[in-house]
Amino acid sequence: MSNPQAIVDLTHEVKRLASGKINDINDINRETTFLALNALIEAARAGDAGKGFAVVASQVKHVSTRISDITTGLNKELAGSLSKLTELGDNMIERMRSLDGQRCTDLALNMIDIIDRNLYERSCDVRWWATDSAVVECLADGSAGAASHACSRLEVILESYTVYRDLWVVDANGVVVANGRHSTYAVRGQNVAGAEWYKSAMKTASGSQYVASDVETLALLRNAQVATYSTAIREGGALDGRVLGALVIFFDWAPQAETVVKGVRLSEEEWRRSRCMIVDSSFRVIAASDGKGILDERFRLQTSGKSSGSYRDVDGSIVSFAATPGYETYRGLGWYGVISQKSE
């Protein structure tokens, strides 16, 4: 049974044809019975001359009665059995869809869980690197030499952590004073005081806090798609030290997210009719296996207040979803893993 839906559809078609043909036979039989009755009446009027014709008309009526009995039996047995068969088939398909929906819900949860675990590490990185002596000294000293040393240190970090676009040290005035990929992104001297991730980082109450921002394209990074993490750089690298500026790290979102949404374990047949996505808290598509609508499309996700589940969309597709569960100290940003799957 490689295509159960096709079998069930065929059963519905057989039921439709059988019911239609039985109705056609009944219609013809009613006409035959009516003609036989008329023939008997005319034979009676003809008297002795119509006796032979009366015998034929009576036999036609008898045959018509037998046909009526057969079609009645067919309607009860064949049509009844076909109704039960189609009902069983429909129930089987619904159960299969329910199981498939649950499986896709689990896969959607797995997608967002992988993202959460990955971004949890980013939240740890930003807090850790903000205490790096070269980073702290860059702002505490304020000299060109200290800034150059910080750039070298950030460059070394980027060689090991390839998931980042860049790392920036920003001073208390909102000016970028050091970055790891300074030969690629000439951002030193740029003022980013108006950026929310900078302003929020400067307001963190202690070194244990950080700011996670939704995915955006950043002009200063040549319009790369990034997930930004930031925290305050504090005097002496202490948790309660005086705020000197901010460390901002840019997670290279597009290639990492693409790997996740394209790595869902679906069969080749399922992939032909499936779209795997990550959407943010406003249902904006921030990653999609087909590469379409990223950061532009709003997917009409119907959660009905649930953190996970599946439902049939207006176009007949089965949509399965799971909200971010968070991981360790990373609570997530209200994102969802989503799989939209067209019917077979």
Backbone as numpy.savetxt, mean C-alpha at the origin, in Angstrom:
# Nx Ny Nz CAx CAy CAz Cx Cy Cz
-5.70 -25.64 -9.77 -6.55 -24.45 -9.77 -5.66 -23.21 -9.77
-5.07 -22.91 -10.97 -4.14 -21.79 -11.03 -4.87 -20.46 -10.95
-6.18 -20.45 -11.34 -6.94 -19.22 -11.29 -8.33 -19.50 -10.73
-8.46 -19.55 -9.41 -9.75 -19.88 -8.79 -10.87 -18.91 -9.20
-10.52 -17.64 -9.36 -11.54 -16.66 -9.72 -12.16 -16.98 -11.08
-11.33 -17.45 -12.03 -11.83 -17.79 -13.37 -12.81 -18.97 -13.28
-12.51 -19.93 -12.40 -13.40 -21.08 -12.22 -14.74 -20.64 -11.64
-14.68 -19.78 -10.63 -15.91 -19.28 -10.01 -16.71 -18.45 -11.02
-16.03 -17.63 -11.80 -16.72 -16.83 -12.84 -17.40 -17.74 -13.86
-16.72 -18.84 -14.23 -17.30 -19.80 -15.17 -18.54 -20.46 -14.58
-18.49 -20.77 -13.28 -19.65 -21.37 -12.61 -20.85 -20.42 -12.65
-20.59 -19.14 -12.41 -21.67 -18.15 -12.50 -22.24 -18.09 -13.92
-21.36 -18.20 -14.92 -21.82 -18.16 -16.31 -22.67 -19.39 -16.64
-22.23 -20.58 -16.17 -23.01 -21.80 -16.40 -24.37 -21.68 -15.74
-24.41 -21.15 -14.52 -25.68 -20.95 -13.83 -26.59 -20.01 -14.62
-26.02 -18.94 -15.14 -26.80 -17.98 -15.91 -27.37 -18.63 -17.17
-26.52 -19.40 -17.87 -26.96 -20.06 -19.10 -28.04 -21.10 -18.82
-27.82 -21.90 -17.77 -28.78 -22.95 -17.43 -30.13 -22.35 -17.05
-30.11 -21.32 -16.21 -31.37 -20.67 -15.81 -32.07 -20.06 -17.01
-31.28 -19.46 -17.92 -31.86 -18.85 -19.10 -32.50 -19.87 -20.02
-31.82 -21.00 -20.23 -32.36 -22.04 -21.13 -33.60 -22.70 -20.53
-33.58 -22.93 -19.22 -34.77 -23.51 -18.57 -35.96 -22.57 -18.72
-35.72 -21.29 -18.56 -36.81 -20.31 -18.74 -37.32 -20.31 -20.18
-36.38 -20.45 -21.15 -36.79 -20.51 -22.56 -37.67 -21.73 -22.81
-37.26 -22.88 -22.26 -38.05 -24.12 -22.42 -39.43 -23.93 -21.81
-39.50 -23.34 -20.63 -40.79 -23.11 -19.98 -41.69 -22.20 -20.82
-41.10 -21.18 -21.43 -41.88 -20.27 -22.28 -42.46 -21.01 -23.48
-41.61 -21.81 -24.13 -42.07 -22.58 -25.30 -43.13 -23.59 -24.89
-42.90 -24.22 -23.74 -43.84 -25.24 -23.27 -45.20 -24.64 -22.95
-45.21 -23.44 -22.39 -46.49 -22.78 -22.11 -47.25 -22.50 -23.41
-46.51 -22.11 -24.45 -47.15 -21.88 -25.75 -47.71 -23.18 -26.32
-46.91 -24.27 -26.14 -47.36 -25.58 -26.64 -48.63 -26.03 -25.92
-48.64 -25.85 -24.59 -49.82 -26.23 -23.80 -51.04 -25.41 -24.24
-50.84 -24.15 -24.47 -51.94 -23.28 -24.90 -52.47 -23.73 -26.27
-51.54 -24.09 -27.20 -51.96 -24.57 -28.52 -52.71 -25.90 -28.41
-52.24 -26.78 -27.51 -52.90 -28.08 -27.33 -54.32 -27.89 -26.80
-54.50 -27.00 -25.86 -55.84 -26.73 -25.33 -56.77 -26.17 -26.41
-56.25 -25.26 -27.22 -57.05 -24.71 -28.32 -57.43 -25.79 -29.30
-56.46 -26.71 -29.56 -56.72 -27.81 -30.50 -57.82 -28.73 -29.96
-57.81 -29.03 -28.68 -58.84 -29.87 -28.07 -60.22 -29.22 -28.16
-60.24 -27.89 -27.94 -61.52 -27.17 -28.03 -62.07 -27.23 -29.45
-61.18 -27.00 -30.44 -61.62 -27.04 -31.84 -62.03 -28.45 -32.25
-61.32 -29.46 -31.73 -61.67 -30.86 -32.05 -63.05 -31.20 -31.50
-63.36 -30.71 -30.30 -64.67 -30.97 -29.69 -65.78 -30.32 -30.52
-65.49 -29.13 -31.05 -66.50 -28.46 -31.88 -66.73 -29.22 -33.20
-65.68 -29.88 -33.67 -65.80 -30.58 -34.96 -66.54 -31.91 -34.84
-66.79 -32.35 -33.64 -67.54 -33.59 -33.44 -66.75 -34.79 -33.86
-67.46 -35.73 -34.59 -66.79 -36.98 -34.99 -65.61 -36.72 -35.91
-65.67 -35.67 -36.68 -64.60 -35.37 -37.64 -63.33 -34.94 -36.92
-63.48 -34.48 -35.72 -62.31 -33.98 -35.00 -61.75 -34.95 -33.99
-62.32 -36.18 -33.92 -61.86 -37.13 -32.91 -60.37 -37.49 -33.07
-59.95 -37.72 -34.31 -58.54 -38.09 -34.55 -57.60 -36.94 -34.15
-58.03 -35.74 -34.46 -57.21 -34.59 -34.11 -57.16 -34.39 -32.60
-58.28 -34.77 -31.92 -58.35 -34.64 -30.47 -57.33 -35.56 -29.79
-57.14 -36.75 -30.39 -56.17 -37.69 -29.83 -54.75 -37.09 -29.88
-54.44 -36.47 -31.06 -53.11 -35.86 -31.23 -52.92 -34.69 -30.25
-53.97 -33.87 -30.14 -53.89 -32.71 -29.23 -53.74 -33.17 -27.79
-54.42 -34.25 -27.42 -54.32 -34.77 -26.06 -52.91 -35.29 -25.78
-52.32 -35.94 -26.83 -50.96 -36.45 -26.67 -49.95 -35.29 -26.53
-50.17 -34.21 -27.31 -49.30 -33.02 -27.22 -49.38 -32.43 -25.82
-50.62 -32.38 -25.28 -50.79 -31.86 -23.93 -50.06 -32.73 -22.91
-50.11 -34.05 -23.14 -49.43 -34.98 -22.24 -47.91 -34.76 -22.28
-47.38 -34.61 -23.53 -45.95 -34.37 -23.69 -45.56 -33.05 -23.02
-46.42 -32.05 -23.18 -46.16 -30.74 -22.58 -46.10 -30.84 -21.06
-46.99 -31.66 -20.50 -46.99 -31.86 -19.05 -45.69 -32.50 -18.59
-45.23 -33.49 -19.38 -43.97 -34.16 -19.03 -42.79 -33.18 -19.10
-42.81 -32.36 -20.16 -41.73 -31.36 -20.29 -41.75 -30.41 -19.10
-42.95 -30.01 -18.69 -43.08 -29.11 -17.54 -42.53 -29.76 -16.28
-42.82 -31.06 -16.11 -42.30 -31.77 -14.94 -40.77 -31.83 -14.96
-40.21 -32.06 -16.18 -38.75 -32.17 -16.30 -38.09 -30.82 -16.01
-38.63 -29.74 -16.60 -38.02 -28.42 -16.38 -38.15 -27.98 -14.92
-39.28 -28.37 -14.29 -39.44 -28.05 -12.87 -38.37 -28.76 -12.05
-38.15 -30.05 -12.40 -37.11 -30.81 -11.71 -35.72 -30.24 -11.96
-35.47 -29.85 -13.23 -34.19 -29.23 -13.56 -33.97 -27.95 -12.76
-35.02 -27.17 -12.70 -34.91 -25.89 -11.99 -34.59 -26.09 -10.52
-35.21 -27.12 -9.93 -34.98 -27.40 -8.51 -33.61 -28.01 -8.28
-33.25 -28.99 -9.13 -32.01 -29.74 -8.91 -30.78 -29.06 -9.51
-30.84 -28.78 -10.84 -29.67 -28.22 -11.50 -29.42 -26.78 -11.06
-30.45 -25.94 -11.17 -30.28 -24.54 -10.80 -29.97 -24.42 -9.30
-30.62 -25.26 -8.51 -30.35 -25.23 -7.06 -28.92 -25.62 -6.75
-28.44 -26.68 -7.44 -27.06 -27.12 -7.23 -26.07 -26.07 -7.69
-26.38 -25.44 -8.84 -25.50 -24.39 -9.34 -25.47 -23.19 -8.40
-26.61 -22.87 -7.79 -26.65 -21.77 -6.82 -25.75 -22.07 -5.63
-25.84 -23.32 -5.14 -24.98 -23.71 -4.02 -23.51 -23.68 -4.43
-23.25 -24.14 -5.68 -21.87 -24.18 -6.17 -21.29 -22.77 -6.28
-22.07 -21.84 -6.85 -21.57 -20.46 -6.98 -21.40 -19.81 -5.61
-22.31 -20.14 -4.68 -22.19 -19.59 -3.33 -20.91 -20.10 -2.66
-20.66 -21.41 -2.81 -19.43 -21.98 -2.24 -18.19 -21.35 -2.87
-18.25 -21.16 -4.21 -17.12 -20.56 -4.91 -16.86 -19.14 -4.45
-17.94 -18.37 -4.31 -17.81 -16.97 -3.85 -17.21 -16.92 -2.45
-17.70 -17.82 -1.58 -17.18 -17.87 -0.21 -15.70 -18.25 -0.19
-15.33 -19.18 -1.09 -13.94 -19.62 -1.17 -13.05 -18.45 -1.60
-13.51 -17.70 -2.62 -12.74 -16.56 -3.10 -12.59 -15.51 -2.01
-13.68 -15.24 -1.27 -13.62 -14.25 -0.19 -12.64 -14.67 0.89
-12.66 -16.00 1.22 -11.71 -16.50 2.21 -10.28 -16.35 1.72
-10.08 -16.66 0.43 -8.74 -16.53 -0.14 -8.29 -15.07 -0.12
-9.22 -14.17 -0.46 -8.89 -12.75 -0.45 -8.59 -12.26 0.96
-9.35 -12.81 1.91 -9.13 -12.43 3.30 -7.74 -12.87 3.75
-7.37 -14.12 3.38 -6.05 -14.64 3.74 -4.96 -13.86 3.02
-5.21 -13.55 1.72 -4.24 -12.80 0.95 -4.11 -11.39 1.49
-5.25 -10.80 1.91 -5.23 -9.47 2.50 -4.42 -9.46 3.78
-4.57 -10.50 4.60 -3.82 -10.59 5.85 -2.32 -10.74 5.56
-2.02 -11.57 4.55 -0.61 -11.75 4.17 -0.01 -10.43 3.70
-0.75 -9.69 2.86 -0.24 -8.41 2.36 -0.15 -7.38 3.49
-1.07 -7.47 4.45 -0.99 -6.59 5.62 0.30 -6.86 6.39
0.62 -8.15 6.54 1.87 -8.52 7.22 3.09 -8.02 6.44
3.01 -8.10 5.11 4.12 -7.62 4.28 4.25 -6.09 4.37
3.09 -5.41 4.44 3.11 -3.94 4.60 3.74 -3.57 5.94
3.40 -4.33 6.98 3.99 -4.10 8.30 5.49 -4.34 8.26
5.89 -5.37 7.54 7.32 -5.67 7.43 8.06 -4.52 6.75
7.44 -3.94 5.71 8.05 -2.79 5.02 8.31 -1.64 5.97
7.25 -1.24 6.68 7.39 -0.06 7.55 8.27 -0.37 8.75
8.29 -1.63 9.17 9.16 -2.02 10.28 10.64 -1.90 9.88
10.96 -2.31 8.66 12.34 -2.18 8.16 12.73 -0.71 8.12
11.80 0.14 7.65 12.06 1.58 7.61 12.30 2.11 9.01
11.43 1.73 9.96 11.56 2.22 11.33 12.90 1.82 11.96
13.28 0.57 11.76 14.55 0.09 12.33 15.73 0.85 11.74
15.61 1.13 10.44 16.67 1.89 9.78 16.74 3.31 10.30
15.59 3.95 10.45 15.57 5.34 10.89 15.87 5.47 12.39
15.61 4.41 13.14 16.03 4.41 14.55 17.54 4.59 14.64
18.26 3.91 13.75 19.72 4.04 13.74 20.14 5.46 13.42
19.37 6.12 12.56 19.68 7.52 12.22 19.50 8.41 13.43
18.48 8.13 14.23 18.25 8.93 15.44 19.39 8.74 16.45
19.97 7.56 16.45 21.12 7.30 17.33 22.37 8.00 16.80
22.54 7.92 15.46 23.72 8.53 14.84 23.81 10.01 15.14
22.70 10.73 14.95 22.76 12.19 15.09 23.10 12.59 16.52
22.57 11.87 17.50 22.87 12.20 18.90 24.31 11.85 19.27
24.79 10.77 18.70 26.16 10.33 18.97 27.18 11.29 18.35
26.99 11.58 17.05 27.96 12.41 16.34 27.95 13.87 16.84
26.85 14.30 17.44 26.79 15.67 17.98 27.74 15.83 19.16
28.20 14.70 19.73 29.15 14.76 20.86 30.59 14.54 20.40
30.77 14.31 19.10 32.13 14.10 18.57 32.98 15.33 18.86
34.19 15.13 19.34 35.05 16.24 19.75 35.33 17.23 18.62
35.49 16.71 17.40 35.77 17.59 16.27 34.56 18.47 15.95
33.37 17.89 16.10 32.13 18.63 15.83 31.91 19.70 16.90
32.10 19.33 18.16 31.90 20.28 19.26 32.93 21.40 19.17
34.20 21.02 18.92 35.28 22.01 18.88 35.11 22.98 17.71
34.50 22.50 16.65 34.26 23.35 15.48 33.48 24.60 15.86
32.45 24.42 16.73 31.63 25.55 17.15 32.21 26.26 18.37
32.83 25.51 19.25 33.40 26.11 20.46 34.59 27.00 20.11
35.43 26.56 19.18 36.63 27.30 18.79 36.28 28.40 17.79
35.51 28.01 16.77 35.08 28.99 15.77 36.13 29.34 14.75
37.29 28.70 14.78 38.37 29.01 13.83 38.20 28.24 12.54
38.89 28.73 11.50 38.86 28.06 10.20 39.50 26.67 10.30
40.53 26.56 11.13 41.20 25.27 11.31 40.27 24.24 11.94
39.50 24.67 12.95 38.56 23.76 13.62 37.46 23.33 12.65
37.01 24.26 11.81 35.97 23.93 10.83 36.49 22.94 9.81
37.76 23.14 9.37 38.38 22.23 8.40 38.54 20.83 8.99
38.93 20.78 10.28 39.07 19.49 10.94 37.72 18.78 11.05
36.66 19.55 11.33 35.32 18.97 11.42 34.88 18.43 10.06
35.21 19.15 9.00 34.87 18.67 7.66 35.54 17.33 7.38
36.81 17.23 7.77 37.55 15.97 7.56 36.94 14.84 8.36
36.55 15.16 9.60 35.95 14.14 10.46 34.61 13.67 9.87
33.78 14.59 9.40 32.49 14.24 8.81 32.67 13.44 7.52
33.74 13.76 6.79 34.04 13.03 5.56 34.37 11.58 5.86
35.12 11.36 6.92 35.47 10.00 7.34 34.21 9.22 7.71
33.33 9.87 8.45 32.07 9.22 8.84 31.28 8.81 7.61
31.19 9.70 6.62 30.41 9.41 5.41 30.98 8.26 4.60
32.28 8.05 4.70 32.88 6.92 3.98 32.41 5.59 4.55
32.09 5.58 5.84 31.62 4.35 6.49 30.10 4.23 6.46
29.43 5.37 6.52 27.97 5.37 6.54 27.47 5.90 5.19
27.32 4.98 4.26 27.01 5.36 2.87 25.53 5.70 2.66
24.72 5.60 3.71 23.28 5.89 3.55 22.98 7.38 3.67
24.02 8.20 3.85 23.80 9.64 4.02 24.21 10.43 2.78
23.45 11.50 2.52 23.82 12.45 1.48 24.90 13.39 1.98
24.68 13.92 3.19 25.66 14.84 3.76 25.39 15.03 5.24
26.39 15.56 5.95 26.29 15.90 7.37 26.73 17.35 7.51
25.93 18.13 8.23 26.25 19.55 8.37 26.42 19.94 9.84
27.37 20.83 10.09 27.48 21.50 11.38 27.00 22.94 11.15
26.00 23.34 11.93 25.40 24.67 11.76 25.59 25.45 13.06
26.04 26.70 12.95 26.31 27.47 14.18 25.04 28.10 14.76
25.20 28.84 15.82 24.05 29.41 16.53 23.30 30.46 15.72
23.91 30.94 14.64 23.26 31.93 13.77 22.58 31.27 12.57
22.68 29.95 12.50 22.05 29.24 11.38 22.93 29.12 10.16
24.23 29.39 10.30 25.17 29.31 9.18 25.87 27.95 9.18
25.90 27.31 8.00 26.60 26.02 7.85 28.11 26.31 7.86
28.80 25.75 8.86 30.24 26.01 8.99 31.10 24.82 8.59
30.48 23.64 8.48 31.24 22.45 8.07 30.27 21.43 7.50
30.75 20.68 6.49 29.96 19.56 5.96 30.89 18.50 5.42
30.41 17.28 5.39 31.26 16.15 5.02 31.58 16.08 3.54
30.61 16.36 2.69 30.85 16.30 1.24 31.02 17.72 0.70
32.00 18.42 1.25 32.20 19.82 0.89 32.64 20.00 -0.55
33.25 18.95 -1.15 33.66 19.06 -2.55 32.48 18.85 -3.51
31.44 18.24 -3.01 30.25 17.99 -3.84 29.17 19.04 -3.60
28.96 19.37 -2.33 27.92 20.34 -1.98 28.57 21.56 -1.31
28.61 22.64 -2.06 29.23 23.88 -1.55 28.22 24.64 -0.69
28.01 24.12 0.52 26.97 24.70 1.38 27.55 25.54 2.52
28.86 25.50 2.71 29.44 26.27 3.81 29.19 27.76 3.59
28.72 28.41 4.64 28.37 29.82 4.53 26.90 30.07 4.26
26.17 29.00 3.90 24.73 29.13 3.65 23.99 29.27 4.98
22.99 30.14 5.00 22.20 30.33 6.22 20.91 29.51 6.13
20.72 28.61 7.09 19.54 27.74 7.10 18.71 27.98 8.36
18.82 29.17 8.93 18.14 29.47 10.19 16.63 29.31 10.10
16.08 29.44 8.88 14.62 29.33 8.71 14.12 27.91 8.60
15.01 26.95 8.45 14.58 25.55 8.29 14.02 25.00 9.60
12.92 24.29 9.53 12.27 23.76 10.73 13.17 22.78 11.47
13.92 21.96 10.71 14.78 20.99 11.38 15.91 21.67 12.16
16.31 22.86 11.73 17.33 23.61 12.48 16.69 24.26 13.71
15.59 24.94 13.51 14.94 25.65 14.62 14.52 24.67 15.72
14.00 23.51 15.32 13.56 22.52 16.32 14.75 21.92 17.05
15.85 21.70 16.33 17.05 21.15 16.96 17.59 22.10 18.03
17.55 23.38 17.75 18.06 24.37 18.70 17.19 24.46 19.95
15.98 23.96 19.88 15.06 24.01 21.02 15.06 22.72 21.84
15.83 21.71 21.44 15.84 20.45 22.19 16.33 20.71 23.62
15.70 20.03 24.55 15.97 20.29 25.98 17.26 19.66 26.47
17.69 18.58 25.80 18.93 17.92 26.23 19.53 17.16 25.06
20.74 16.67 25.28 21.43 15.93 24.23 20.81 14.59 23.92
19.86 14.15 24.74 19.19 12.88 24.47 18.04 13.03 23.47
17.70 14.27 23.15 16.59 14.54 22.24 17.09 14.80 20.82
16.20 14.57 19.87 16.54 14.79 18.46 15.26 15.17 17.72
15.41 15.57 16.49 14.26 15.95 15.65 14.29 15.09 14.39
13.17 14.44 14.10 13.02 13.66 12.87 12.04 14.40 11.97
12.41 14.62 10.73 11.57 15.38 9.81 11.12 14.50 8.65
9.94 14.83 8.09 9.43 14.08 6.94 10.33 14.25 5.72
10.16 13.35 4.77 10.97 13.36 3.56 10.68 14.62 2.73
11.76 15.21 2.22 11.64 16.40 1.37 12.76 16.40 0.34
12.59 17.22 -0.70 13.69 17.46 -1.62 14.39 18.73 -1.16
15.71 18.72 -1.15 16.47 19.85 -0.63 17.31 20.46 -1.75
17.04 21.71 -2.05 17.73 22.40 -3.14 19.24 22.43 -2.92
19.68 22.66 -1.66 21.11 22.75 -1.37 21.84 21.43 -1.58
21.07 20.34 -1.67 21.65 19.02 -1.95 21.24 18.56 -3.34
21.09 19.53 -4.24 20.73 19.27 -5.65 19.42 18.51 -5.77
18.47 18.94 -4.95 17.10 18.40 -4.97 17.04 16.90 -4.66
17.97 16.42 -3.88 17.92 15.03 -3.45 16.77 14.84 -2.47
16.19 13.65 -2.47 15.15 13.31 -1.50 15.84 12.85 -0.21
15.56 13.55 0.87 16.24 13.24 2.13 15.26 13.19 3.30
15.60 12.35 4.26 14.93 12.34 5.56 15.93 12.97 6.53
15.54 14.06 7.14 16.48 14.86 7.92 16.36 14.60 9.42
17.53 14.44 10.07 17.61 14.26 11.52 18.55 15.32 12.07
18.15 15.92 13.18 18.97 17.01 13.74 18.88 17.02 15.26
19.91 17.58 15.85 19.93 17.76 17.30 20.92 18.88 17.62
20.85 19.38 18.83 21.76 20.47 19.24 23.15 19.93 19.54
24.14 20.72 19.18 25.53 20.46 19.58 25.76 21.27 20.85
26.20 20.60 21.90 26.30 21.26 23.21 27.74 21.38 23.70
27.97 22.36 24.47 29.30 22.63 25.01 29.83 21.41 25.75
31.03 21.01 25.39 31.67 19.86 26.02 31.05 18.54 25.62
30.10 18.56 24.72 29.41 17.32 24.34 28.53 16.77 25.43
28.27 17.58 26.46 27.47 17.13 27.61 25.99 17.15 27.27
25.23 16.26 27.92 23.79 16.19 27.68 23.09 17.50 28.02
23.58 18.17 29.06 22.95 19.41 29.51 23.81 20.64 29.22
24.75 20.48 28.29 25.65 21.59 27.98 24.96 22.72 27.24
25.57 23.88 27.24 25.02 25.05 26.55 24.96 24.76 25.05
23.86 25.17 24.43 23.68 24.92 22.99 24.60 25.83 22.18
25.42 25.21 21.32 26.35 25.95 20.47 25.86 26.06 19.03
25.04 25.13 18.63 24.56 25.08 17.25 23.83 23.76 17.03
23.86 23.26 15.82 23.13 22.03 15.53 23.90 21.14 14.56
23.72 19.84 14.74 24.22 18.86 13.77 23.00 18.41 12.97
23.11 18.44 11.66 22.01 18.03 10.78 22.53 16.93 9.86
21.83 15.80 9.85 22.25 14.69 8.99 21.12 14.38 8.01
21.51 14.11 6.76 20.54 13.91 5.69 20.61 12.47 5.18
19.61 11.70 5.57 19.50 10.31 5.13 19.12 10.30 3.66
19.89 9.56 2.86 19.66 9.49 1.41 18.45 8.61 1.14
17.28 9.22 1.18 16.02 8.49 1.23 15.73 7.65 0.00
15.81 8.22 -1.18 15.31 7.56 -2.39 15.87 6.15 -2.62
17.21 5.96 -2.67 17.72 4.61 -2.94 17.42 3.62 -1.81
17.42 4.10 -0.57 17.17 3.19 0.56 15.71 2.74 0.56
14.81 3.70 0.35 13.37 3.39 0.34 13.02 2.51 -0.85
13.63 2.77 -2.00 13.37 1.97 -3.19 13.71 0.50 -2.95
14.82 0.27 -2.28 15.23 -1.10 -1.97 14.17 -1.81 -1.13
13.57 -1.07 -0.19 12.56 -1.67 0.69 11.27 -1.98 -0.07
10.73 -1.02 -0.83 9.44 -1.24 -1.50 9.55 -2.22 -2.66
10.74 -2.34 -3.22 10.92 -3.31 -4.31 11.38 -4.67 -3.81
11.65 -4.74 -2.52 12.13 -6.00 -1.94 11.05 -6.82 -1.27
9.79 -6.41 -1.41 8.68 -7.16 -0.81 8.57 -8.54 -1.47
8.33 -9.55 -0.67 8.32 -10.93 -1.19 6.97 -11.28 -1.82
6.84 -10.89 -3.08 5.67 -11.21 -3.87 6.11 -12.08 -5.04
5.19 -12.91 -5.55 5.50 -13.72 -6.71 5.51 -12.84 -7.96
6.03 -13.37 -9.07 6.06 -12.60 -10.32 4.64 -12.22 -10.73
3.71 -13.15 -10.57 2.32 -12.87 -10.93 1.75 -11.76 -10.06
2.08 -11.79 -8.77 1.58 -10.76 -7.86 2.19 -9.41 -8.17
3.46 -9.39 -8.53 4.12 -8.12 -8.85 3.48 -7.44 -10.04
2.96 -8.23 -11.00 2.35 -7.64 -12.19 1.11 -6.83 -11.86
0.50 -7.10 -10.70 -0.73 -6.38 -10.35 -0.63 -5.70 -8.98
0.59 -5.47 -8.50 0.77 -4.90 -7.17 1.59 -3.62 -7.20
1.31 -2.77 -6.25 2.09 -1.55 -6.04 2.38 -1.44 -4.54
3.64 -1.40 -4.19 4.04 -1.31 -2.79 4.51 0.12 -2.50
4.04 0.68 -1.39 4.31 2.09 -1.10 4.61 2.33 0.37
5.29 3.44 0.63 5.37 4.03 1.95 4.68 5.38 1.83
3.72 5.67 2.69 3.06 6.97 2.67 3.24 7.63 4.04
3.29 8.95 4.05 3.48 9.65 5.32 2.16 9.85 6.05
2.17 10.60 7.13 0.97 10.75 7.96 -0.17 11.46 7.25
0.16 12.20 6.19 -0.89 12.86 5.39 -1.20 12.07 4.13
-0.72 10.83 4.07 -0.94 9.89 2.97 -0.25 10.32 1.67
0.77 11.15 1.80 1.59 11.51 0.65 2.52 10.34 0.34
2.60 9.96 -0.92 3.47 8.84 -1.31 4.93 9.30 -1.22
5.71 8.64 -0.38 7.12 9.00 -0.24 8.05 7.90 -0.79
7.46 6.76 -1.16 8.21 5.71 -1.85 7.19 4.81 -2.54
7.53 4.34 -3.74 6.60 3.48 -4.48 7.39 2.54 -5.38
6.97 1.30 -5.44 7.69 0.30 -6.23 7.65 0.59 -7.72
6.63 1.34 -8.17 6.56 1.69 -9.60 7.24 3.02 -9.89
7.78 3.66 -8.85 8.50 4.92 -9.03 7.63 6.11 -9.38
6.31 5.97 -9.25 5.39 7.04 -9.65 4.83 7.81 -8.45
4.57 9.09 -8.66 3.87 9.92 -7.67 4.64 10.26 -6.42
5.93 9.99 -6.39 6.71 10.18 -5.16 6.78 11.67 -4.80
6.33 11.97 -3.60 6.27 13.31 -3.01 5.22 14.21 -3.67
4.48 13.67 -4.63 3.43 14.45 -5.31 2.03 13.87 -5.09
1.93 12.57 -5.08 0.63 11.90 -5.02 0.15 11.74 -3.58
-1.16 11.90 -3.39 -1.81 11.57 -2.12 -2.61 10.28 -2.35
-2.23 9.22 -1.66 -2.96 7.95 -1.81 -4.14 7.96 -0.86
-5.32 7.68 -1.39 -6.54 7.75 -0.57 -6.67 6.50 0.31
-5.87 6.48 1.35 -5.86 5.34 2.26 -7.03 5.44 3.25
-7.80 4.36 3.35 -8.96 4.33 4.24 -8.63 3.43 5.44
-8.16 4.03 6.51 -7.74 3.24 7.66 -8.89 2.94 8.61
-9.96 3.73 8.54 -11.11 3.57 9.46 -10.64 3.55 10.92
-9.61 4.30 11.22 -9.11 4.39 12.59 -8.28 3.20 13.03
-7.99 2.27 12.12 -7.22 1.08 12.48 -5.74 1.29 12.17
-4.91 0.59 12.92 -3.47 0.68 12.66 -3.04 -0.26 11.55
-3.85 -1.24 11.24 -3.54 -2.16 10.14 -4.82 -2.82 9.66
-4.78 -3.37 8.45 -5.95 -4.04 7.91 -5.92 -4.04 6.40
-7.03 -4.45 5.80 -7.16 -4.45 4.34 -8.61 -4.20 3.97
-8.82 -3.70 2.78 -10.18 -3.41 2.32 -10.19 -3.41 0.79
-11.40 -3.52 0.22 -11.55 -3.46 -1.24 -11.80 -2.01 -1.64
-10.98 -1.49 -2.52 -11.12 -0.11 -2.97 -12.23 -0.01 -4.02
-12.58 1.21 -4.39 -13.68 1.43 -5.34 -13.39 0.82 -6.71
-12.11 0.69 -7.07 -11.77 0.10 -8.36 -11.62 -1.42 -8.29
-11.95 -2.00 -7.15 -11.86 -3.45 -6.99 -10.54 -3.94 -6.44
-9.56 -3.06 -6.32 -8.25 -3.46 -5.78 -8.36 -3.76 -4.28
-7.49 -4.64 -3.82 -7.39 -4.92 -2.39 -6.23 -4.10 -1.84
-6.53 -3.23 -0.89 -5.51 -2.37 -0.29 -5.20 -2.88 1.12
-3.95 -3.20 1.37 -3.51 -3.65 2.69 -2.54 -2.61 3.26
-2.64 -2.37 4.57 -1.82 -1.31 5.15 -1.43 -1.65 6.58
-0.37 -0.99 7.03 0.08 -1.13 8.43 0.78 0.16 8.82
0.41 0.67 9.99 1.01 1.92 10.48 2.36 1.64 11.11
3.18 2.68 11.16 4.49 2.56 11.78 4.37 2.10 13.23
5.06 1.02 13.61 5.02 0.59 15.01 6.08 1.28 15.86
7.03 1.96 15.17 8.15 2.54 15.91 9.14 1.45 16.31
10.29 1.89 16.76 11.30 0.91 17.18 12.18 1.54 18.25
12.28 0.86 19.38 13.06 1.34 20.52 12.62 2.77 20.86
13.54 3.72 20.85 13.19 5.10 21.22 12.66 5.90 20.03
12.64 5.29 18.84 12.13 5.98 17.66 10.63 5.67 17.54
9.81 6.68 17.73 8.36 6.48 17.73 7.76 6.50 16.34
8.53 6.92 15.37 8.02 7.00 14.01 7.28 8.32 13.78
6.91 8.55 12.52 6.27 9.80 12.14 4.85 9.60 11.61
4.24 8.48 11.99 2.87 8.23 11.54 2.79 7.71 10.12
3.89 7.14 9.61 3.91 6.63 8.25 3.20 5.27 8.18
2.90 4.85 6.93 2.24 3.57 6.68 2.96 2.80 5.56
2.99 1.49 5.73 3.36 0.62 4.62 2.06 0.24 3.93
2.01 0.30 2.60 0.77 0.06 1.85 1.07 -0.85 0.66
0.17 -1.82 0.45 0.24 -2.65 -0.77 -1.14 -2.60 -1.44
-1.16 -2.10 -2.66 -2.40 -2.06 -3.45 -2.30 -3.13 -4.52
-3.28 -4.04 -4.53 -3.20 -5.19 -5.42 -4.47 -5.31 -6.26
-4.31 -5.26 -7.58 -5.46 -5.40 -8.47 -5.96 -6.82 -8.46
-7.25 -7.00 -8.79 -7.83 -8.34 -8.83 -7.20 -9.12 -9.99
-7.24 -10.44 -9.84 -6.66 -11.29 -10.89 -7.45 -11.17 -12.17
